[in-house]
Amino acid sequence: MNHQLTVQFRSRPEVLERILRVTRHRGFAVTEMDMRYPSANAGVMKLTVCSQRSIQLLQHQLLKLVDVNECQVAQLETMQASATA
């Protein structure tokens, strides 16, 4: 099952590696990724991941990272509607 996450984080050199490591260790495969830095000290990453595991498991683990400020799961109805349009 595919899920989309939006992760807001503090801009640090190692934060990308930490987010991807947690994602992999929790049994999720990254199928799409978009990362932007709207300011010098903050970044936003949109991840599309695939797994049979609960997306809340990954969300809670990412929120434990010290550099992650926010992690939101996109509504599945929104993702399905955009895929059919």
C-alpha positions as CSV (number, residue, x, y, z in Angstrom):
1,M,0.0,0.0,0.0
2,N,1.3,3.5,-0.9
3,H,1.3,6.3,1.6
4,Q,2.4,9.9,1.4
5,L,4.2,11.8,4.2
6,T,5.1,15.4,4.5
7,V,8.0,15.9,6.9
8,Q,9.2,19.3,8.2
9,F,12.7,19.3,9.6
10,R,15.5,21.4,10.8
11,S,18.2,21.9,8.1
12,R,21.2,19.8,9.1
13,P,23.6,17.8,7.0
14,E,22.7,14.4,8.4
15,V,18.9,14.8,8.6
16,L,18.2,13.3,5.1
17,E,20.2,10.1,6.0
18,R,18.4,9.7,9.3
19,I,14.9,10.0,7.8
20,L,15.8,7.5,5.1
21,R,17.4,5.1,7.5
22,V,14.4,5.1,9.8
23,T,12.1,4.6,6.8
24,R,14.1,1.6,5.6
25,H,14.5,0.0,9.1
26,R,10.8,0.2,9.6
27,G,10.1,-1.8,6.5
28,F,9.1,0.9,4.1
29,A,10.4,1.4,0.5
30,V,10.7,5.0,-0.8
31,T,9.0,5.2,-4.2
32,E,9.0,9.0,-4.6
33,M,10.8,11.9,-2.8
34,D,10.7,15.7,-3.2
35,M,12.8,17.9,-0.8
36,R,12.9,21.7,-0.6
37,Y,14.5,24.2,1.6
38,P,12.1,27.2,2.0
39,S,14.5,28.9,4.4
40,A,18.1,28.5,5.5
41,N,17.3,26.5,8.6
42,A,14.2,24.5,7.6
43,G,13.4,21.9,5.1
44,V,10.3,20.1,3.8
45,M,10.3,16.6,2.4
46,K,7.4,14.8,0.7
47,L,7.8,11.0,0.7
48,T,5.8,8.4,-1.0
49,V,6.4,5.1,0.6
50,C,5.2,1.5,0.0
51,S,4.7,-1.2,2.7
52,Q,2.1,-3.5,4.2
53,R,2.9,-2.1,7.6
54,S,0.9,0.6,9.4
55,I,1.9,4.1,8.3
56,Q,1.5,5.4,11.8
57,L,4.4,3.2,12.9
58,L,6.7,5.2,10.5
59,Q,5.1,8.5,11.4
60,H,5.7,8.0,15.2
61,Q,9.3,6.9,14.6
62,L,10.1,9.9,12.4
63,L,8.7,12.2,15.1
64,K,11.2,10.8,17.5
65,L,14.1,12.2,15.5
66,V,15.4,15.3,17.1
67,D,15.5,17.3,13.9
68,V,12.0,16.4,12.7
69,N,9.5,19.1,13.7
70,E,6.4,17.7,12.0
71,C,5.3,14.6,10.1
72,Q,1.8,14.5,8.5
73,V,0.2,11.6,6.6
74,A,-1.8,12.6,3.5
75,Q,-5.4,11.6,3.2
76,L,-5.7,8.4,1.1
77,E,-8.9,9.8,-0.6
78,T,-6.8,12.8,-1.8
79,M,-4.1,10.5,-3.2
80,Q,-6.6,8.2,-5.0
81,A,-8.5,11.2,-6.5
82,S,-5.4,12.7,-7.9
83,A,-4.3,9.4,-9.4
84,T,-7.6,9.0,-11.3
85,A,-7.7,12.6,-12.6
